[in-house]
């Protein structure tokens, strides 16, 4: 084993342990050892410093809490736009929903408007008696005499006719269910069969304001649809002129073909005169 003891002094060297201490006279008594208060003082000072450090740390912690609250507030403030951004689609959708809400009442109001129009129209039980009578008379004129719409109106309001008010007559012709083309055709057939009129003569009679007062379209339909023998009509008219008016053949010819007379064609008038004695 290695020894940790100090080396022995050389021979003749003085013993260090027996040498007097520096600054102290030889043979003076050694001073008594002092108490080690410095270490405790330092330790106590360190404890106080530790306590002060803890207090300061606590105060710092308290002070630091303020910015934490601020940070929370700022965080809340910064998060607010996020909430707005999330609500933005709802706001954008709001006009669309409003548009839908505006459209729905429009669709629901349409039947209401129709209902209002129906309510404005007089109910069947609310129609005045005069209106009903005018309508009944109009139906008779249409079914029995095959008159035109304007002709029926004039007959209903004429002081020499039915003398209904214009409002009652208008109600009658507006609510009359009639086929005016068919009425024009039946009137044309009557003129052909009873009066033996020409095609042009019937057309003029149907459209004349002093005649039947059918429209031009209705009169044209009638003469285009009627089945008639215009030569035979001319001959029957010629016989009537001869028997009732004692007219000559040439006068009959002129009367039949004149634009102020019967308005038969020249060929139809010639056929009538040539077959007058047959």
Beta strands, then each sheet from edge to edge (+ up, - down):
end
